[in-house]
Amino acid sequence: MGWFEIHTGIEGDNFELGGMEVWRQNWRRTNEDTLRLPHPSYPKQFHSFSIYEIGSLDHPIRFAAAELSNSVWGFYISQQA
């Protein structure tokens, strides 16, 4: 499964995913292994991204997120999301 970058921003910004404000949701970490994905602005730098879900348990919205630097976060979603 491939992942692609959808957002890089400051913690607490107005980023929405699936119509939900990400920072206002309770993130549920999945049991999946972390991903090694490139920094969106510096593709030669790789970071460990954890996979999370937000929203209902019946129809969760999955994404990968990592703090790239102090309060700066990167988000990816899978191509099958």
C-alpha positions in Angstrom: 0.0 0.0 0.0 1.4 3.4 -1.0 1.2 6.5 1.1 1.1 10.1 -0.1 1.6 13.4 1.7 -1.5 15.5 2.3 -0.5 18.2 4.8 2.4 19.8 6.6 1.5 22.3 9.3 1.7 23.7 12.8 0.1 21.7 15.6 -3.4 23.0 16.2 -3.9 24.4 12.8 -7.2 24.1 11.0 -6.3 20.9 9.1 -9.3 18.8 8.2 -9.4 15.2 7.0 -12.7 13.7 5.8 -14.5 16.8 7.0 -13.2 16.5 10.5 -10.8 18.9 12.3 -7.9 16.6 13.0 -6.6 18.5 16.1 -10.1 18.4 17.7 -10.4 14.6 17.5 -9.1 11.9 19.7 -6.4 10.1 17.8 -6.4 6.3 18.2 -3.1 4.7 17.4 -3.4 1.5 15.4 -1.4 -1.7 16.1 0.3 -1.3 12.7 4.1 -0.9 12.5 5.4 2.7 12.1 6.2 3.8 8.5 9.5 5.3 7.3 8.3 8.1 5.0 10.1 11.1 3.6 9.9 14.6 5.0 7.5 16.4 2.6 10.0 19.3 2.1 13.2 17.4 2.4 12.6 14.0 0.6 16.1 12.7 1.5 15.2 12.9 5.2 13.1 10.0 6.5 10.9 10.0 9.6 8.9 7.4 11.5 5.2 8.0 11.1 2.7 6.3 13.3 -0.7 5.3 11.9 -3.8 6.7 13.6 -7.6 6.7 13.2 -10.1 9.4 14.0 -13.9 9.4 13.8 -16.3 6.5 14.3 -15.1 3.0 14.9 -17.4 1.8 12.1 -15.9 4.1 9.5 -12.6 5.4 10.8 -10.4 7.9 8.9 -6.8 6.5 8.8 -3.7 8.6 8.5 0.0 8.6 9.3 1.4 11.4 11.3 4.8 12.5 12.7 6.2 15.6 14.4 8.9 16.7 11.9 10.2 19.5 14.1 9.0 21.4 17.1 5.2 21.6 16.6 5.4 21.0 12.9 3.6 17.9 11.8 3.4 15.9 8.5 0.4 13.9 7.5 0.1 11.1 4.9 -2.9 9.0 3.8 -2.8 5.7 2.0 -3.8 5.5 -1.6 -6.5 3.0 -0.6 -7.9 5.4 2.1 
